[in-house]
Amino acid sequence: MATEKSAPAATRGSGAQQVEQRLAALGDWRGAVLQRMRALIHEVEPGVVEECKWRDTPVWSQDGMLCTGESYRDKVKLTFQRGAALADPQQLFNASLDGNMRRAIDIFEGQQIDEQAFKALVREAIELNRSLKQARVVKPVSTKR
């Protein structure tokens, strides 16, 4: 018999329910931090798509993946899929700085994060995803002369 944790994601309810269950299951400071970051993401984009992927990792998407919320023993890691393309004037990105695609924010127990700067990153990630989606739309060529 499969447990809730090992049941396929498709059998555990909606994406939002999966994320809620995952954060509640953490039951410590990591769950509280991820819950707060989730709320900030929803403040920026109430219609954000939520799901759990890759070993129950919360994923937030809007016109493409925005970020993941990973939990480790000593930290929470928010990885922005296209973070290297985002301006980060407040220098929230403090991990995964070497690649040309992703950037991450590691948050340790008791650490505060600049919530306005985080929301600005989320807003910018959404705008980037939308612009990339629009660029992929191929307009039909008119055959009229």
Secondary structure, 3 states (H helix, E strand, C coil): CCCCCCCCHHHCCCHHHHHHHHHHHHCCHHHHHHHHHHHHHHHHCCCCEEEEECCCEEEEECCCEEEEEEECCCEEEEEECCHHHCCCCCCCCCECCCCCCCEEEEEECCCCCCHHHHHHHHHHHHHHHHHHHHHHCCCCCCCCC
